[in-house]
Amino acid sequence: MLRKAKFTSTWLFYFDRNTRHSSKSWFSSVLDMTKLGPKTCWVAEWPMNPTNGQLLHTENASWQWASDLYFPELGKARHFDISTDYLNAFS
């Protein structure tokens, strides 16, 4: 849920939820997703050729499925991450 707080003369907007972002391999070997809670985990895993029917990590809060998105107007030198927000927590 998006919250707002007054900080001097500026409004600060923030989310009142904790989300952990890491690679699938870290969630599989280092971090215990069952203790963290699957709905608090944002998993990064990049399929070679993602398709609409190949949704991964739907049991989690979000799935980062690429890190090479670029906007032609900005040039190919600036890459952005792209994720699917299953819980609408960041939308």
Contacts in CASP RR format, 6 or more apart in sequence:
PFRMAT RR
TARGET T0000
AUTHOR 0000-0000-0000
METHOD contacts of the structure
MODEL  1
MLRKAKFTSTWLFYFDRNTRHSSKSWFSSVLDMTKLGPKTCWVAEWPMNP
TNGQLLHTENASWQWASDLYFPELGKARHFDISTDYLNAFS
1 15 0 8 1.000
1 16 0 8 1.000
1 17 0 8 1.000
2 13 0 8 1.000
2 14 0 8 1.000
2 15 0 8 1.000
3 13 0 8 1.000
3 14 0 8 1.000
3 15 0 8 1.000
3 16 0 8 1.000
4 11 0 8 1.000
4 12 0 8 1.000
4 13 0 8 1.000
4 14 0 8 1.000
5 11 0 8 1.000
5 12 0 8 1.000
5 14 0 8 1.000
6 12 0 8 1.000
15 89 0 8 1.000
15 90 0 8 1.000
17 40 0 8 1.000
17 89 0 8 1.000
18 40 0 8 1.000
19 40 0 8 1.000
19 41 0 8 1.000
19 42 0 8 1.000
19 61 0 8 1.000
19 62 0 8 1.000
19 89 0 8 1.000
20 31 0 8 1.000
20 36 0 8 1.000
20 40 0 8 1.000
20 41 0 8 1.000
20 42 0 8 1.000
21 42 0 8 1.000
21 44 0 8 1.000
21 62 0 8 1.000
21 64 0 8 1.000
22 31 0 8 1.000
22 41 0 8 1.000
22 42 0 8 1.000
22 43 0 8 1.000
22 44 0 8 1.000
23 43 0 8 1.000
23 44 0 8 1.000
23 45 0 8 1.000
24 43 0 8 1.000
24 44 0 8 1.000
24 45 0 8 1.000
24 57 0 8 1.000
27 33 0 8 1.000
27 41 0 8 1.000
27 43 0 8 1.000
31 41 0 8 1.000
33 41 0 8 1.000
33 60 0 8 1.000
38 59 0 8 1.000
38 60 0 8 1.000
38 61 0 8 1.000
39 59 0 8 1.000
39 60 0 8 1.000
39 61 0 8 1.000
39 87 0 8 1.000
40 61 0 8 1.000
41 60 0 8 1.000
41 61 0 8 1.000
42 60 0 8 1.000
42 61 0 8 1.000
42 62 0 8 1.000
42 63 0 8 1.000
42 64 0 8 1.000
42 83 0 8 1.000
43 56 0 8 1.000
43 57 0 8 1.000
43 60 0 8 1.000
43 62 0 8 1.000
43 63 0 8 1.000
43 64 0 8 1.000
44 63 0 8 1.000
44 64 0 8 1.000
44 67 0 8 1.000
44 81 0 8 1.000
45 56 0 8 1.000
45 57 0 8 1.000
45 63 0 8 1.000
45 64 0 8 1.000
45 65 0 8 1.000
46 64 0 8 1.000
46 65 0 8 1.000
46 66 0 8 1.000
46 67 0 8 1.000
47 54 0 8 1.000
47 56 0 8 1.000
47 65 0 8 1.000
50 65 0 8 1.000
50 66 0 8 1.000
55 63 0 8 1.000
55 84 0 8 1.000
56 63 0 8 1.000
56 65 0 8 1.000
57 63 0 8 1.000
57 86 0 8 1.000
58 86 0 8 1.000
60 86 0 8 1.000
61 85 0 8 1.000
61 86 0 8 1.000
61 87 0 8 1.000
61 89 0 8 1.000
62 83 0 8 1.000
62 84 0 8 1.000
62 85 0 8 1.000
62 86 0 8 1.000
62 87 0 8 1.000
62 89 0 8 1.000
62 90 0 8 1.000
63 83 0 8 1.000
63 84 0 8 1.000
63 86 0 8 1.000
64 81 0 8 1.000
64 82 0 8 1.000
64 83 0 8 1.000
65 82 0 8 1.000
65 83 0 8 1.000
65 84 0 8 1.000
66 81 0 8 1.000
66 82 0 8 1.000
67 79 0 8 1.000
67 80 0 8 1.000
67 81 0 8 1.000
67 82 0 8 1.000
68 79 0 8 1.000
69 79 0 8 1.000
69 80 0 8 1.000
69 81 0 8 1.000
69 82 0 8 1.000
70 76 0 8 1.000
70 78 0 8 1.000
70 79 0 8 1.000
70 80 0 8 1.000
71 78 0 8 1.000
71 80 0 8 1.000
83 90 0 8 1.000
85 91 0 8 1.000
END
